[in-house]
């Protein structure tokens, strides 16, 4: 037995325990321990100092962290038979694109002041006060433009009429 094997072999059970406790999956843990040992043997000359145990655990720990990140990106594998058909179905995107282009076309038909009010408040999610400051108008004027713009959009799109609100004092 060479010197490397004599230093590494007694540490393997501890490495396996650590990996299995981390992953809760014996097969994957053993694979990562194998990867750890391959890296250790391949870069044996690059290690610093004589402490083999911390060096091996550091390699294994980094492999475990990388594996966790990889799994988080990939997601959990599920057998295709276990998935409901509704989950696999993808809604058609053509109508969404058509609706979007129709909305953009109708939005272009609005007067610039109403279009700006709608875009700032509804799309950019700015408060009335912030949108009014950006446009350089009082808040009440912005609210009026926004209301008229929404009513006009509803007419142009052909949506059902918005309920008229009355002011109660």
Buried (B, 14 or more C-beta within 10 A) or exposed (E): EEEEEEBBEEBBEBBBEBBBEBBEEEEBBBBBBBBBBEBBEEEBEEBEEEEBEEBBBEBBBEBBEEBEEEEEEEEEEEEEEEEEEEEEEEEEEEEEEEEEEEEEEBBEEBEEBBBBBBBBBBEEEBEBEBBBBBBEBEBEBBBBBBBBBBBBBBEBEEEEEEEEEEEEE
